[in-house]
Amino acid sequence: MGIKDVLGNNIRRIRFEQNLSQKELAAKLNCSVKHLSSIENGRATPSLEFVENVASILKVNYSALFYSEEELHGSLSFYAKVDKVIEEIAGERVGYYKAYIRK
């Protein structure tokens, strides 16, 4: 399972736990339902700002959105997974974001 799948599954799971529809969360995020659906289904890569907004609205630590079941049970390194996400979405600013997250 790729990082986009993990992120999307976690957003969907937390949204369900908070009894929010895609339409309600999309409205709070100021995005379309189609875009949110694409992210939840692992077909789109959100920006870091989008992830931060999701975490803020859902009232969770944004790093928790990147934990898979394996990571929750300690079999994968959290920082290794975060590094993959940053490399996928940050491009040439990878070093900056890695340093920021590890502060």
Secondary structure, DSSP 8 states (H G I E B T S, - for coil): --HHHHHHHHHHHHHHHTT--HHHHHHHHTS-HHHHHHHHTTSS---HHHHHHHHHHHTS-GGGGG--HHHHTTSS-HHHHHHHHHHHHHGGGHHHHHHHHT-
